[in-house]
Amino acid sequence: MLNFNRSNDRVLVLSLIAFSFLFPFAMKAQSSALIRYLPERKLWVVESDRTTYVVGVNEQGQLQNIYWGKKLGRDEDLQAAHTRPEHASFDSSETMSSLEYPGWGGRLYTEPCLKVTLADGDRDLVLKYDSYEIQGDTLKLRTRDIQYDLIVTLIYKVFPHEDIIRKSSQVENRTAQAVTLESAQSGVWYVAPGDGYRLTYLTGRWAGENQISQVAIHPGKVVLESRRGNTSHQLNPWFALDEGGKADETHGRVWFGGVAWSGNWKLVVEQTPAQQVRVVGGYNDFDFAYPLKPGESLDTPGYYGGFTGAGFGEASRLMHHLVTDELLPDHSTPHPRPVLYNSWEATTFDVNESGQEMLADKAAKLGVELFVMDDGWFGKRNDDHAGLGDWFVNPQKFPRGLKGLIDHVNGLGMKFGLWFEPEMINPDSDLYRMHPDWAMNFPGRPRELGRNQLVLNMARDDVKDYIFGVLDKMLNENHIEFIKWDMNRHFGEPGWAEVPPAEQKEIWVKYTKNVYEIIDRLRARHPHLEIESCSGGGGRMDLGILTRVDEVWTSDNTDAFDRLRIQEGLSLAYPPQVMMDWVTDVPNINGRTTPLKFRFLVAMQGAFGIGSNLNRWTDQDFDLARQMIAYYKSIRETVQLGNLYRLLSPREGEVTANEYVSRDAKHAVVFAFLHSQQFLYPPPTVYLRGLDPAAVYQVKRIDGKLTDPQETLSGAYLMNHGLNFILEGDFDSTSVALERVK
Ligand code: DGJ
């Protein structure tokens, strides 16, 4: 560990020069470190396999961003940080310079990273560099206000193989007075200065999550945020900026990233008068006030950022690898998710032991590995008006408790999973009758219902401990190996009358921290538990929850055609391994009917499940399902843990095609979908990517829809000549698997 302050720099320079003469090889090793300090220029260089990030101390003693992009490699080329001069009196030097973590103070007019009010009324904050520390893949840069003992440590962790850096900050109040943080951001990313950037982001709504939106960036700001208490369906905390709006799936410089936070978050994309394009991210500062007493501190969420010169496809794969290999609870031994059955669309609230056993018998025969009973099993839960909060098995529906059903499911060779909505309470519940004050509210004011329910104030430690206790008890008393953790409304009237008024706005941060804590404690006590994050579909999907759960429920919209776009959008930021997709019955949520095979193949592009009412299936449906599930099991490792190539987008033509290639390029699988048939045109050629051109692959067909009859094909043929499919009629579909034989 190194730890120097500015006065040590001269000693450090001299000793490094002497050291380099004596031990030239040792210096070489030093320069290949992931993070290095160049003392004579006061620069820190953070390197990943293909990128370089540089930050330095300018002549004002402030941290300034120098570079973020393709790998540079030669430290001699780097210049020390210098502030830019002011532009007339109207744009100050701090507004013109790319400050690495600007406090709101002096003459800063761009979006700050930190804004404070001290108890004595002072609101001016100017952070200057103090010291640093490098530990392996982590760099800490300590800054301090020019007057007060307000310490802000910027923490960078580099993920070298993913070309991604995680920034976060820690704000410590070492003054003798209280300080209120009014904006606490994790950091800011700067792309190369210039004009003409394009922002890509994910927007949507319930049943229409993760739609891809793109806007040109001009001077001014674009704000992406959630003020809803969780991540939200409406906007997802992920962004990508591409140079000149020119990048596509395979080409172009793309800077991308996301905030790892499942509460109120904010991303501000700003083009400044200096033509800097910067993205500030962290806690949403709307209705935000976080008081720090002397000695207290606040950590901001992780804010990930990455760069690639190879387009959106590579940007997505880097994000996928980050989640799969670095963040998910099983990241050290990634494994595919099991084939799941979920009862929701089949039985809704009408669950009971015999009905669920009948479904389980049928699911087991198909090859299902995990049987999940959804909503309806607890309290007086016969519809969505009652029961939330009463996490006790309903004795009318399950007179023998859950043991009989779980034993039955386990006896069929499947794991058993159960649905919970821990953060919610129905006014018609025993819990509410006992603790009406546990629901979030401003005393004496209305409590507006959403889906007939209120939000429990999870910021309260007594509520947190109670919810942890009931979940832990359920898991101790029953052999439950999977939880679907749902949240079916957003915050309303976020009051917290039990703490002093100055602390009440902490609810936004504490709520999410306590939800995280419950999940962390459950995982620690039940290490084999699998958890699915759901919020009325994909309303809680972000890099914060994905360090705690194994997968996310993608959307309540299970219509296979709509899913093509929802899944494409999700795949920009998150990996197929976490994208839970079910085959369900038709007509679907939007009245559309698609063939069962189309529904299977769409759902097989992520973590696969079935949500159909199997009591209504025909023998032919079961035959097809058995074949499809067997096929899925043969390709799921490639789909869930391989590299995704989006070949044809559902937004751009009549055919969608996706390809998944195992990391060693020995296995691949292609899916192709015709949306609707018009004028009998044949579908376009599908050019594969990511294969070894010199390798020979055996072609495995699931049907006769591939026009190329060869048994084997080279990687070069597959990528250069491409494949042609016969797709005819609305919602025709196919898949081809490839296995390297030479
Ligand atoms: C919303 C979820 O997204 C559905 O899958 C289902 O679990 C219902 N809630 C149950 O109320």
Residues whose N, C-alpha, C, O or C-beta is under 5 A from the ligand:
A	BS01	DGJ	W344 D374 D375 C534 G536 G537 D556
